[in-house]
Amino acid sequence: MINRCAPFLSLCIFLIMLLHAVPIVRAQLSEDESELTAYIIMPEELLNRIRRGDEGFVLVDVRAEDAFRKRHIVGAVNLPWEEGVFKEERGALPRDKIVILISSDGTLALKALRILLVDEYQKAESSFRETFSVEGGMDNWPYKEYLITE
C-alpha cells in the first residue's frame, strides 16, 4: 500500500514546497516590480535592438534634461518625469512602435510605465503596441560605446 502512495505523496510534497516558495520570490521584489515584471527588459535586450538597427521601438529617457544631456543612450528621446513633460507629452509617442522607458535606476521609468499601462486600459484606441522598462535604468547600462556624452 505504501509503495502505491509514494508517487502521490512525493507530488503532494513538491506542490506544497512550490506553493510556499512563490511568496518568498515575490517578497524579494518591491510592490511596483512584482506587478510589472512582465514589462521589464534587460539592458542586453535593448542593446540587441540597437545593434540590429531595429526601428520598431522608441527609447524614452524620463530623467531630468540635465542628466540626459550629460549622458544618454544612442537614439533616446527625453521626456523628463520631474518637469511633468512626460505626462503632458506622452500622447505624442508613436502607437505603432514598442515604447521602452529608462530612468536613472528604473524607479521613474516604472512610474511612467504604469501611466502608459493605465492609458492602454482606459482608451483602447490610444494604446501602445508594447511598453517596457529597462531593468536597473542607466545605472545598470554597461555599454559605454552606445552612450552619447557631453
C-alpha positions as MATLAB code, in Angstrom:
seq = 'MINRCAPFLSLCIFLIMLLHAVPIVRAQLSEDESELTAYIIMPEELLNRIRRGDEGFVLVDVRAEDAFRKRHIVGAVNLPWEEGVFKEERGALPRDKIVILISSDGTLALKALRILLVDEYQKAESSFRETFSVEGGMDNWPYKEYLITE';
ca = [
       0.000    0.000    0.000;
       2.792    2.442    0.895;
       4.584    1.762   -2.402;
       1.480    2.751   -4.371;
       1.101    6.005   -2.426;
       4.739    7.073   -2.701;
       4.403    8.877   -6.078;
       1.277   10.669   -4.881;
       2.926   11.711   -1.621;
       6.005   12.947   -3.499;
       3.807   15.043   -5.768;
       1.929   16.493   -2.792;
       5.161   17.398   -1.021;
       6.517   19.007   -4.197;
       3.354   21.090   -4.658;
       3.381   22.238   -1.040;
       7.022   23.269   -1.353;
       6.280   25.096   -4.610;
       3.352   26.991   -3.134;
       5.464   28.114   -0.216;
       8.329   29.216   -2.479;
       6.234   31.657   -4.560;
       5.641   34.177   -1.749;
       9.359   34.122   -0.956;
      10.227   35.128   -4.512;
       7.547   37.839   -4.560;
       8.729   39.193   -1.203;
      12.135   39.929   -2.726;
      10.585   42.285   -5.266;
       9.212   45.724   -4.451;
       5.481   46.233   -4.775;
       5.915   48.025   -8.118;
       8.268   45.425   -9.578;
       6.201   42.401   -8.607;
       3.251   43.711  -10.608;
       5.360   44.823  -13.563;
       7.917   42.062  -14.088;
       6.349   41.121  -17.436;
       7.076   44.671  -18.638;
      10.763   44.783  -17.685;
      13.527   44.075  -20.185;
      17.206   43.589  -19.544;
      19.806   46.036  -20.904;
      21.083   43.267  -23.200;
      17.722   43.112  -24.992;
      17.775   46.871  -25.611;
      21.381   46.621  -26.803;
      20.409   43.878  -29.266;
      17.645   46.064  -30.678;
      20.075   48.975  -31.096;
      22.738   46.788  -32.750;
      20.197   45.308  -35.189;
      19.075   48.792  -36.185;
      15.556   47.885  -35.087;
      13.268   50.802  -35.941;
      10.225   49.223  -34.313;
      10.791   50.861  -30.938;
      11.304   54.253  -29.350;
      13.555   54.663  -26.301;
      12.188   57.265  -23.882;
      14.532   58.593  -21.199;
      12.481   60.098  -18.357;
      15.428   61.578  -16.444;
      15.854   65.324  -15.982;
      17.044   67.260  -19.025;
      20.470   67.980  -17.477;
      21.135   64.298  -16.751;
      20.010   63.376  -20.273;
      22.259   65.994  -21.857;
      25.283   64.781  -19.881;
      24.804   61.121  -20.808;
      22.182   59.121  -22.684;
      21.821   56.069  -24.883;
      22.061   56.472  -28.634;
      18.651   57.173  -30.181;
      16.888   58.057  -26.924;
      14.388   60.893  -26.681;
      13.978   62.853  -23.475;
      10.584   63.301  -21.824;
      11.517   64.296  -18.244;
       9.316   62.928  -15.483;
      10.125   65.550  -12.856;
       9.257   68.543  -15.027;
       5.908   66.947  -15.921;
       6.911   66.762  -19.573;
       6.319   63.018  -19.756;
       2.737   63.275  -18.514;
       1.976   66.122  -20.908;
       3.761   64.764  -23.996;
       3.133   61.018  -23.736;
       0.277   61.304  -26.204;
       2.805   62.153  -28.938;
       4.578   58.801  -28.569;
       4.122   56.580  -31.628;
       1.371   53.969  -31.199;
       2.815   51.646  -33.819;
       6.144   51.172  -32.036;
       7.293   49.477  -28.866;
       7.913   52.057  -26.127;
      10.959   51.344  -23.963;
      11.393   53.554  -20.893;
      14.587   54.247  -18.975;
      15.486   56.394  -15.951;
      18.450   56.607  -13.589;
      17.743   53.498  -11.516;
      14.492   52.322  -13.099;
      12.156   53.832  -10.496;
      10.826   56.727  -12.576;
      10.614   54.510  -15.647;
       8.316   52.171  -13.702;
       6.099   55.135  -12.750;
       5.951   56.183  -16.397;
       5.225   52.587  -17.381;
       2.260   52.489  -15.002;
       0.827   55.617  -16.622;
       1.144   54.152  -20.119;
      -0.476   50.904  -18.988;
      -3.387   52.815  -17.434;
      -3.724   54.760  -20.701;
      -3.922   51.438  -22.548;
      -6.800   50.176  -20.421;
      -8.738   53.431  -20.436;
      -8.613   54.023  -24.173;
      -8.122   51.002  -26.379;
      -7.743   53.184  -29.476;
      -4.803   55.048  -27.952;
      -2.998   52.025  -26.563;
       0.648   51.368  -27.265;
       1.755   48.221  -29.077;
       4.040   47.169  -26.233;
       5.626   49.028  -23.347;
       8.712   48.098  -21.322;
      11.091   49.479  -18.703;
      14.837   48.764  -18.714;
      15.939   46.813  -15.625;
      18.112   48.978  -13.363;
      17.968   52.012  -15.658;
      21.046   53.970  -16.694;
      22.824   52.831  -13.509;
      22.719   49.290  -14.940;
      23.773   50.217  -18.522;
      27.328   48.871  -19.036;
      27.656   49.545  -22.789;
      29.637   52.801  -22.884;
      30.133   52.624  -26.651;
      26.376   53.211  -27.021;
      26.301   56.335  -24.874;
      26.307   59.933  -26.038;
      28.047   62.238  -23.566;
      28.653   65.974  -23.365;
];
